[in-house]
Every structure is written in structure tokens, then in C-alpha cells.
Amino acid sequence: SINSPAIAWRDGYKLYFINGIEFPEDVFLKLTNKEMSFEDILKIVDVDQRNQAMRFVGDKEREKFLEHVKAKVVDEYTKETIKGNKVYYKLYELPQGDIFQSSVKAMWYTCPSTGMSNFSGVPSNMMTVAESMAWKGSNDGLKLTPQDWINCIPLLDEA
């Protein structure tokens, strides 16, 4: 839950989880209220917590992070939902440095249903947003091509 404790007992004891990752209450509240700075997020020792926390940084904090790691935009793409809302996608290359042991690629995109930003690693051989999102949308039973993904309409064909 990003709105309340995932589990609460009658005696007042509560547990906070985001996507299966447990957080202390104070960190959970700072994150979900978007009150945690980029610097504070980088200080989170647990890599799973830090990854979930990156989803909650606002545009200003996101830009600080990308500038800090000297990320470069590899590709950009914009779609529209069935309601006409813009959905933005950017593929970044984040070079080896203080945070990453080797150069990595990552997608930063807007979730069409929640409007939240998502940050997700993709294979380093990805060169376009369409290729990256097709890879993310594929599984053992379904392989999307980049053109398949381009043809998908947010909130109609994809969440």
C-alpha cells in the first residue's frame, strides 16, 4: 500500500510495505508524501528500499539524481491514453560511477493508470523506448515487438 499500513493490528502495531518491501513508518510517510530528498534516498542502505523510493521522487528530485549520475537520454517517446492524457517515456544510459559498477540502461516512465513515475532497469543492449518497453511487456508466453508496443494504447491495451 502507498496510502496506509499494509498490515495493522488492534493494539496499534503496523507494518508498511511497498511492493513487498518493508519500510519503517517514518521513511514510508516521507516517501509517500514525496517529502524525501534525492540525497536522503541515496542514503537508504537497502537496495530494494532505495529502488522503491526512487519511484516517489518528484520531477525536480529525479533530475537531480540523473544529473548526479551523469545520465544521458538515449531515446524518448510520448503516447496518449484513451482519455487524452500524455504518457512520457525516456530511456537513459547511466554510466559506471559512484552508484553503478557498470554502465546500465533504465526506463523512466509515467504509469498511465496512476500517473506515478516508474524507474526500471532494462538490458544494456536496448537502444529505443519501444524496444525497452516491448521487452518489459513480454513474458515466456507472449513476446511483444517494438512495433507491437508502439501500437498499444495506454489504458486500453496496456496498464
C-alpha positions as CSV (number, residue, x, y, z in Angstrom):
1,S,0.0,0.0,0.0
2,I,1.2,3.5,-0.7
3,N,-1.7,5.1,1.3
4,S,-1.7,3.3,4.6
5,P,-0.1,0.5,6.6
6,A,-0.1,-2.8,4.7
7,I,-1.0,-4.6,8.0
8,A,-2.4,-3.1,11.2
9,W,-3.2,-4.9,14.4
10,R,-5.8,-3.8,17.0
11,D,-3.0,-3.0,19.5
12,G,-1.7,-0.3,17.1
13,Y,1.2,-2.2,15.7
14,K,1.6,-1.5,12.0
15,L,3.8,-2.7,9.1
16,Y,4.4,-0.7,6.0
17,F,5.3,-2.4,2.7
18,I,5.6,-1.0,-0.8
19,N,5.6,-3.8,-3.5
20,G,6.6,-6.3,-0.9
21,I,9.5,-4.3,0.6
22,E,9.1,-3.3,4.2
23,F,9.8,0.3,5.3
24,P,9.9,1.9,8.8
25,E,6.9,4.1,9.3
26,D,8.8,7.4,9.2
27,V,10.5,6.6,5.9
28,F,7.2,5.3,4.4
29,L,5.5,8.5,5.3
30,K,8.3,10.7,3.9
31,L,8.3,8.7,0.7
32,T,4.6,8.6,0.1
33,N,4.2,12.2,0.9
34,K,7.0,13.0,-1.5
35,E,9.0,14.7,1.3
36,M,12.2,12.7,0.9
37,S,15.0,14.4,-1.0
38,F,17.2,12.7,-3.6
39,E,20.2,12.8,-1.1
40,D,18.1,11.1,1.6
41,I,17.0,8.4,-0.9
42,L,20.6,7.7,-1.9
43,K,21.4,7.2,1.8
44,I,19.0,4.3,2.1
45,V,21.3,1.3,2.5
46,D,18.9,-1.4,1.5
47,V,19.0,-1.5,-2.3
48,D,15.3,-2.8,-2.6
49,Q,14.1,0.0,-0.4
50,R,16.2,2.5,-2.4
51,N,14.7,1.2,-5.7
52,Q,11.2,1.6,-4.4
53,A,11.9,5.0,-3.0
54,M,13.1,6.2,-6.4
55,R,9.5,5.8,-7.7
56,F,8.3,8.5,-5.4
57,V,10.8,11.3,-6.2
58,G,9.3,14.3,-7.9
59,D,10.5,15.7,-11.2
60,K,12.9,18.1,-9.5
61,E,14.5,15.3,-7.4
62,R,14.6,12.9,-10.4
63,E,16.5,15.4,-12.4
64,K,19.0,15.9,-9.5
65,F,19.5,12.1,-9.4
66,L,20.0,11.8,-13.2
67,E,22.4,14.8,-13.2
68,H,24.3,13.3,-10.3
69,V,24.9,10.0,-12.1
70,K,25.6,11.8,-15.4
71,A,22.8,10.0,-17.1
72,K,22.2,10.6,-20.8
73,V,18.9,10.3,-22.6
74,V,19.1,7.6,-25.3
75,D,15.6,7.9,-26.6
76,E,12.2,9.5,-25.7
77,Y,8.6,8.6,-26.6
78,T,5.2,10.1,-25.8
79,K,1.8,8.3,-26.0
80,E,-1.7,9.4,-25.2
81,T,-4.2,7.5,-23.1
82,I,-7.7,6.8,-24.2
83,K,-8.6,9.9,-22.2
84,G,-6.1,12.1,-24.0
85,N,-3.6,12.3,-21.1
86,K,0.1,12.3,-22.1
87,V,2.3,9.4,-21.0
88,Y,6.0,10.1,-21.2
89,Y,8.8,7.5,-21.6
90,K,12.6,8.1,-21.5
91,L,15.4,5.6,-21.9
92,Y,18.5,6.6,-20.1
93,E,22.1,5.3,-20.0
94,L,23.6,5.7,-16.6
95,P,27.4,5.3,-16.7
96,Q,29.6,3.5,-14.4
97,G,30.5,5.6,-11.4
98,D,29.8,6.0,-7.6
99,I,26.5,4.3,-7.7
100,F,26.7,1.8,-10.6
101,Q,29.5,-0.7,-11.0
102,S,29.0,-0.8,-14.8
103,S,27.0,1.2,-17.3
104,V,23.3,0.5,-17.1
105,K,20.2,1.4,-19.0
106,A,16.9,2.3,-17.4
107,M,13.4,3.5,-18.3
108,W,11.8,6.4,-16.5
109,Y,8.1,6.5,-17.5
110,T,4.7,7.6,-16.3
111,C,2.2,4.9,-15.2
112,P,-0.9,5.6,-17.3
113,S,-3.3,4.4,-14.7
114,T,-1.7,6.1,-11.5
115,G,0.3,8.9,-13.0
116,M,3.3,7.8,-10.8
117,S,6.8,7.8,-12.2
118,N,8.5,4.4,-12.5
119,F,12.2,3.7,-12.8
120,S,13.0,0.4,-14.2
121,G,16.3,-1.2,-15.4
122,V,16.4,-2.8,-18.8
123,P,19.0,-4.8,-20.6
124,S,22.0,-2.7,-21.7
125,N,21.6,-3.6,-25.3
126,M,18.3,-1.7,-25.6
127,M,18.5,1.3,-27.8
128,T,14.9,2.6,-28.0
129,V,12.0,3.2,-25.7
130,A,9.8,0.9,-27.9
131,E,12.4,-1.9,-27.7
132,S,12.7,-1.5,-23.9
133,M,9.0,-1.3,-23.2
134,A,8.3,-4.3,-25.5
135,W,10.9,-6.2,-23.5
136,K,9.3,-5.2,-20.3
137,G,5.8,-6.2,-21.6
138,S,6.9,-9.6,-22.8
139,N,7.0,-12.9,-20.9
140,D,7.5,-16.6,-21.7
141,G,4.1,-16.8,-23.3
142,L,4.0,-13.5,-25.1
143,K,6.7,-11.7,-27.0
144,L,6.0,-8.1,-27.9
145,T,7.9,-6.5,-30.7
146,P,8.7,-2.8,-30.5
147,Q,6.1,-2.1,-33.2
148,D,3.5,-4.1,-31.1
149,W,4.3,-1.8,-28.1
150,I,4.0,1.3,-30.3
151,N,0.6,0.2,-31.4
152,C,-0.6,-0.4,-27.8
153,I,-2.8,2.4,-26.4
154,P,-2.3,3.2,-22.7
155,L,-5.3,2.3,-20.6
156,L,-6.8,0.3,-23.4
157,D,-4.1,-2.3,-24.4
158,E,-1.7,-1.7,-21.5
159,A,-1.8,-0.6,-17.9
